[in-house]
Each structure stands twice: as structure tokens, then as C-alpha cells.
Amino acid sequence: MSPRDFLIFVLVCLAWGLNNVVGKIAVTQLGCPPLAFVAARFAIVGLVTWRWLQPAPRPLWRIAAIGLLMGGGGFAFLAMGLRTASPSAAAIVMQINVPLTTLLSVAMLGERVGPRRGLGILLTMAGALLVIWRPGGFDLSPGLLLVAAGAACGSLGAVMMKQMADVRPLQFQAWVSFASFFPLLASSLLFESGQAGAALAAGWPLIAAILYSALVGSVLAHTAFYGLIARYEANLIAPLTLMTPLATIGLGVLITGDAFDARMVAGAMLAMAGVLVVAVQWPERAQG
């Protein structure tokens, strides 16, 4: 990877890591209802990318379902989880999306999981469980359960995406925003209150958070990431994406004062080691 592209990759991972912290600030310190925050994010993404809705990928129901799972499902559950979970803990638990995607690929696409990937799945799950463990037992906090639900939605959407062909990055983002905005808006109106009051009270900081999440976290970062995927092998890209949870942890400690003790260090190491084992295709040994 060229130094320029590596710098772009670092900036993408930092943008995603900061996006998690920004989301935490928006739904806690700025008091924005999480569903309203995510709906506003996708409204802006949709305004930027609407021209890429056509020609619509086929089958239409599948791209709509994928968009809703990966947008309205994944990001909404994450935003709701961040009301009580720290960005650092959420970043570690979110790593279960890699083994979940592998398991769903086995169930839905008939892919096989060998002993190495099985070990990686166990390591990742063990790391996530260690994060929610407390000396008295497992602390099944609603926040981290919601984060895990968001990871599951994203994993299902990713597996369904494997059954689609020739969907361009901006076209994909346009359909994610289109499929997610209206259900999120309806859900916010039904289950949340005080959206307008929160927006008026928070003012420009909330607007800045929404704009950052939409334009930097979604449009710019994802477009740059898809460009890198097109130029480099997945075997190189997969381990570098681990910079995102590391960036989230570091920024969470610095900005939102996340607690990060030895237990979480061990959980993060286990989870990320498992992700590496699952995601990276190691070269086969020469026979004979």
C-alpha cells in the first residue's frame, strides 16, 4: 500500500472512531433522542446521494432490506446503546459482527468454517463477553445488548449484500439512507419525544455532530474506504480496519473519559485477535 493510501486509510479509521464518540456526545451531553439523531444523519446523506438511487439495483426488495438493516437497524441500535454504553466498550462489542457475518454466511450461503475460523469466532466472542463481565457475573447492560443487536443487523445486511452485484458505493449509500430515513422518522415520532426542544437547546453543536456523522462519517469515509477496497486485496484491508476500534477506544478515553481497565484491555486484545483470525486469509502451506 502506498504511503498516500495508508494515510487515507488511517484518516478513514479515525473518522469512524470519532464518529462513535460524536454519537455518544449527541445522545447524552446534547440530549438528542437517538432515533432522531440517526434519522437526521440519513436525511443529510440522502440529500447528498439521492441522484445515485437510479438505476435501482435488482431485486429492489433486497437492496431496500439491506439498507434498512445496515442503516436503520445497525446505526439506530448503536445510537440507542451509546446512551448508556461507553464508546470504548461499544467498539469492542461491535467486533462480533465479523464472526456473526461468517456464521450467517455458513447458514445462508453454504460457506464453510474451518478450525482456524472457528477459533477466531470463539476468541472474538470471548473478548466481547469479557468486556461485559464483572466480578459478580455478567453485566448485561441494555446499552451493550443494543450495540450487539446493531452488530447483528449489520452482519445480516452484509451477508445479503454478498448476493447483490454491481452496486456502486454512492448508490449503496443512497439506498441505505432512503430505506432507513422514513422508518427511523416514524419510529422517532412514535417512541421519542422532545426532538425539537433538544435541537433548539443544543443548537450548533448538535447540527455540527449531525453534519459530521453524515458527511464525514458516512459519505466521505465510506467512499474513500470502498475506493481502497477496489485497489487492494481484502487480506491487506482486513487487519488495517482494526484501527477503527483502537481509534474509538483512544478517542473515547480522551474525549468522553471512558474507563479502560485491564479487563477491557484483555477483552479488546482477544476480540481483535479473533477478528484477525477470521478475516485474514492466511496463505496455504506448500504440500510435499
C-alpha positions in Angstrom: 0.0 0.0 0.0 1.4 3.4 -1.0 2.1 5.9 1.8 -0.7 8.1 0.4 -3.3 5.4 0.6 -2.2 4.3 4.0 -2.7 7.8 5.2 -6.1 7.8 3.7 -6.9 4.6 5.5 -5.7 6.0 8.8 -7.9 9.1 8.3 -10.9 6.9 7.5 -10.5 4.8 10.6 -10.0 7.9 12.7 -13.2 9.4 11.1 -15.1 6.3 12.0 -13.7 6.2 15.5 -14.5 9.9 16.1 -18.0 9.3 14.7 -18.7 6.8 17.5 -17.6 9.4 20.1 -19.6 12.1 18.4 -22.7 9.9 18.5 -22.2 9.4 22.2 -21.9 13.1 22.8 -25.0 13.8 20.7 -27.3 11.4 22.5 -26.0 12.1 26.0 -24.4 15.5 26.5 -26.5 17.2 23.8 -29.7 15.3 24.8 -30.7 14.4 21.2 -33.1 11.3 21.1 -31.0 8.6 19.3 -33.6 7.6 16.7 -34.0 11.3 15.7 -30.2 11.7 15.5 -29.8 8.8 13.2 -32.8 9.9 11.1 -31.3 13.3 10.7 -28.0 11.8 9.7 -29.6 9.7 6.9 -31.7 12.7 5.8 -28.5 14.5 5.0 -26.8 11.5 3.4 -29.9 11.1 1.3 -29.9 14.7 0.1 -26.2 14.3 -0.9 -26.6 10.9 -2.7 -30.2 10.9 -4.0 -29.1 11.1 -7.6 -27.5 7.7 -7.3 -30.8 6.0 -6.5 -31.2 5.3 -10.2 -30.8 2.9 -11.8 -32.2 0.9 -8.9 -30.3 -2.4 -8.1 -32.4 -5.6 -8.6 -34.1 -7.1 -6.8 -35.4 -3.9 -5.3 -36.7 -5.6 -2.1 -33.3 -6.9 -1.3 -31.4 -3.6 -1.6 -34.1 -2.0 0.5 -33.8 -4.7 3.2 -30.1 -4.4 3.2 -30.3 -0.6 3.5 -32.7 -0.9 6.4 -30.6 -3.5 8.2 -27.3 -1.8 7.8 -28.6 1.8 8.3 -31.8 2.0 10.3 -31.0 -1.2 12.2 -27.3 -1.1 12.8 -26.8 2.6 13.4 -30.1 3.1 15.3 -29.3 0.3 17.8 -25.7 1.6 18.2 -27.0 5.2 18.9 -29.5 3.8 21.4 -26.8 1.7 23.0 -24.5 4.7 23.3 -26.8 6.4 25.7 -25.6 4.0 28.5 -22.5 2.3 27.0 -19.2 3.9 26.6 -17.7 4.3 23.0 -14.8 2.1 24.1 -16.9 -0.8 25.3 -19.2 -0.4 22.3 -16.2 -0.6 19.9 -15.1 -3.9 21.4 -18.6 -5.5 21.4 -19.2 -4.3 17.8 -16.3 -6.6 16.7 -18.7 -9.6 17.0 -20.0 -8.5 13.6 -17.1 -10.3 11.9 -17.8 -13.8 13.3 -21.5 -13.2 13.1 -21.1 -12.5 9.4 -19.1 -15.7 9.0 -21.7 -17.8 10.8 -24.6 -16.2 8.7 -22.6 -16.9 5.6 -22.5 -20.5 6.5 -26.2 -20.7 7.2 -27.4 -18.6 4.2 -24.7 -19.0 1.6 -23.4 -22.5 2.4 -19.9 -21.3 3.1 -17.6 -23.4 5.3 -15.9 -22.6 8.5 -12.7 -24.4 9.2 -10.9 -24.9 12.5 -9.0 -21.7 12.2 -12.1 -19.5 11.7 -13.9 -21.4 14.4 -11.1 -20.5 16.8 -11.3 -16.8 15.6 -15.1 -16.8 16.3 -14.5 -18.2 19.8 -11.8 -15.6 20.5 -13.9 -12.7 19.4 -16.9 -13.9 21.4 -14.7 -14.4 24.5 -13.4 -10.9 24.2 -16.8 -9.4 23.9 -18.0 -11.4 26.9 -15.0 -10.3 28.9 -16.0 -6.7 28.3 -19.4 -7.2 29.8 -18.2 -9.3 32.7 -18.0 -8.0 36.2 -16.6 -9.8 39.3 -20.1 -10.7 40.3 -21.0 -12.1 36.9 -22.1 -10.8 33.6 -23.3 -7.2 33.4 -25.9 -7.5 30.6 -26.3 -3.7 30.3 -29.1 -2.7 27.9 -26.6 -0.4 26.1 -24.2 -3.2 25.2 -27.1 -5.5 24.3 -28.3 -2.9 21.9 -24.8 -2.5 20.4 -24.7 -6.3 19.9 -28.1 -6.1 18.2 -26.8 -3.4 15.9 -23.8 -5.6 15.0 -26.2 -8.5 14.2 -28.3 -6.3 11.9 -25.1 -5.1 10.1 -23.9 -8.7 9.7 -27.2 -9.9 8.2 -27.2 -7.0 5.8 -23.6 -7.7 4.8 -24.4 -11.3 4.0 -27.4 -10.3 2.0 -25.1 -7.8 0.2 -23.0 -10.7 -1.0 -26.0 -11.8 -3.1 -26.0 -8.4 -4.9 -23.8 -7.5 -7.8 -22.5 -4.2 -9.3 -23.8 -1.9 -6.6 -21.6 1.3 -6.6 -20.5 2.8 -3.3 -22.6 6.0 -3.6 -25.5 4.1 -4.9 -25.3 1.8 -1.9 -25.2 4.8 0.5 -28.2 6.4 -1.3 -30.3 3.2 -0.8 -29.2 2.9 2.8 -30.4 6.4 3.5 -33.6 6.0 1.5 -34.5 2.7 3.1 -33.7 4.0 6.6 -34.9 7.5 6.9 -38.7 7.0 6.8 -38.8 4.1 9.3 -36.4 6.0 11.6 -38.5 9.2 11.4 -41.7 7.2 12.1 -40.1 5.4 15.0 -38.8 8.6 16.5 -42.2 10.2 16.3 -43.8 7.2 17.9 -41.4 6.3 20.6 -39.4 9.5 21.3 -40.4 13.0 22.5 -38.7 16.4 22.8 -36.9 16.2 19.5 -37.5 19.9 18.6 -36.7 21.0 22.1 -33.5 19.1 22.2 -32.4 20.5 18.9 -33.1 24.1 20.0 -31.4 23.6 23.3 -28.3 22.0 21.8 -28.0 24.4 18.9 -25.0 24.5 16.7 -23.1 21.7 18.4 -25.8 19.2 17.6 -26.0 20.4 14.0 -22.2 20.0 13.8 -22.5 16.5 15.2 -25.2 15.5 12.7 -23.2 17.0 9.7 -20.0 15.3 10.8 -21.8 12.0 11.2 -23.5 12.3 7.8 -20.8 13.9 5.6 -17.6 12.7 7.1 -18.5 9.5 8.9 -20.8 8.3 6.1 -20.2 9.9 2.7 -16.5 10.8 2.7 -15.2 7.9 4.8 -17.2 5.2 3.2 -16.5 6.4 -0.3 -12.7 6.5 0.4 -12.9 3.1 2.0 -14.7 1.5 -1.0 -12.0 3.0 -3.2 -9.3 1.4 -1.2 -11.1 -2.0 -1.3 -11.1 -1.7 -5.1 -7.4 -1.2 -5.2 -6.1 -3.6 -2.6 -6.7 -7.2 -1.6 -9.0 -7.9 1.3 -6.1 -9.8 3.0 -4.4 -6.4 3.4 -7.5 -4.3 4.2 -9.0 -6.6 6.9 -6.2 -6.2 9.6 -6.0 -2.4 9.0 -9.7 -2.0 9.8 -8.8 -2.8 13.4 -7.5 0.8 13.6 -11.2 1.8 13.9 -11.9 0.2 17.3 -8.5 1.3 18.5 -9.2 4.9 17.4 -12.6 4.7 19.2 -11.1 3.5 22.4 -8.3 6.1 22.4 -10.7 9.0 21.5 -13.3 7.7 24.0 -10.7 7.8 26.8 -9.5 11.2 25.7 -12.8 13.0 24.9 -15.6 11.3 26.9 -13.4 10.0 29.8 -14.2 6.3 29.2 -12.9 3.9 31.8 -10.5 1.4 30.2 -9.1 -1.0 32.8 -7.1 -4.3 32.5 -10.2 -6.3 31.9 -11.2 -4.2 28.9 -7.6 -4.3 27.6 -7.7 -8.1 27.7 -11.2 -8.2 26.1 -10.1 -5.9 23.3 -7.0 -7.9 22.6 -9.0 -11.2 22.5 -11.7 -9.7 20.3 -9.3 -8.1 17.8 -7.1 -11.2 17.7 -10.3 -13.2 16.8 -11.2 -10.7 14.1 -7.8 -11.1 12.6 -8.0 -14.9 12.6 -11.5 -14.8 11.0 -10.9 -12.0 8.4 -7.4 -12.7 7.2 -6.9 -15.4 4.6 -3.6 -16.9 5.6 -1.5 -18.5 2.7 -1.8 -22.2 2.4 1.3 -24.3 3.3 3.1 -25.8 0.4 2.4 -29.5 0.0 5.1 -32.2 -0.3 
